[in-house]
Amino acid sequence: MVDTHLWVEFFSGKTSPVRDEVDRLILQGRVLLAGPVFYELLIGPRQEGQRQYLLGRLRAFPMLETTSDVWMRMAALGRLPS
């Protein structure tokens, strides 16, 4: 799962290691969206055209069903050492 701040950097258009990694994950079909990330990204754009563009891009990725088990796994992943 790609978190909100990583998507923001990815969509910024600037070349960065984060953008390269998100690109790699997309090409490998390893990107899922969680509802909270989807929401956070869609409330960000100030113009409706930007929001529609973003929505079109994000619809390409499967949504993660957010059961309590999913949240517990995400919390465990968030605690892994870097």
Secondary structure, DSSP 8 states (H G I E B T S, - for coil): ---HHHHHHHHT----HHHHHHHHHHHTT---B-HHHHHHHHHS-SSHHHHHHHHHHHTTS-B----HHHHHHHHHHHTS--
